[in-house]
């Protein structure tokens, strides 16, 4: 009878461990939910899962769009939190983010996505391409190319602004259950080093696309990001089960850490990680992991289980506008693969179904203290790929990618038992 209306009101409350925060089913709550240690966040009532939207408002209002001097470019005042994409009519269409690059030889500025000259919103020239002037002295407006006022053209317009759906940070003992998280520019659930994080029965859609930091590679190569559920650092007892993640710029689920190799570098271990009974569709990576630390004091994963998941079309969808094409995979060890030390790593009873780039990239050249391999035991998985496409890599020593075909079954049999490789004709679409 006295329920709070907004996530902002929730943020003002100091919650004790053991508390429950219940979102009413059928409701939409805009903004980031800041998580408290030991608290369970879930649903009450009847109907659809409650929705957490990073998008501050529905932009399908013609009065909020202003035509610029380029008659096909419209401006919307959204503010300075970088927008990763715009999603139209609940996902029927989405916008393509334009990032400016500079030719190092000539100094000319160009649109990385098309290669054509680009200096400002005036140079937008593709339907539903957009540029966000989020810079300190900029206008804070999103500029979108559309022949018609976007507020008239679409029934709903949501903005992936730069924020998390749930900001866990280092909070221990957190459960997030039975909610839907959409339209966030960073992570659906973003966590640092923590223990006992459980995510269950949730849906994540249209996650990511915002610029992480221009300083990583410089303003001319800003890095975009966005995972459905992320641990960045160490963890113990991290579980994601019975969830659905779709249209994610980066990974459906991930645990990772990357620090400089220097004296005194802290070791980050990741223990008791389980991804089970999930569906991943059109994520650049369904499952992603990587670890680094000082040589001789390598971090490690222990008791890492990926089981009973359905994974479809890695590297396709929203993530196709990434600059690093040809890297998407259902399991991705990424560029630190040779350092991914893992003990009791199991991949079983999953279906890996088609990918825009490759099905898997699993690699680690580091042995465990007992001399055992850091590669997983593969058991009773089904691989489905197109003849002639890339299968990918499972290796301790090479990043060379195997081609999917008649030899793939024998290749997979080297790493476990009961696995099946099904070959689709080269021109077939995902069944």
Secondary structure, DSSP 8 states (H G I E B T S, - for coil): ------HHHHHTS---TT-EEEEETT-EEES-EE--TT-EEEEESSSS-EEEE-SSS----GGG-EE-SSTTEEEEE--SS-EEEEEEGGGTEE-EE--EEE-TTT--EEETTT-SB-SSGGG--STTEEEE--STTS--EEEEE-SS-HHHH-S-EEEEES--SEEEET--SEEEESEEEEEESS-SEEE-SEEEEEEES-EEEEE--SEEETTTT-GGG-EE---SEEEES-EEEEEEES-EEEEEEEEEEEEEE-----TT-----EEEEEEES-EEEEEEEEEEEEE--STTS--EEEEEEEES-EEEEET-SGGGG-SSTT--EEEE-GGGGGG-EEEEEEEES-EEEEESSEEEEEE-----TTS--SS-EEES-EEEEETTSEEEEEESS----EE-STTHHHHHHTTEES-EEEEE-TT----
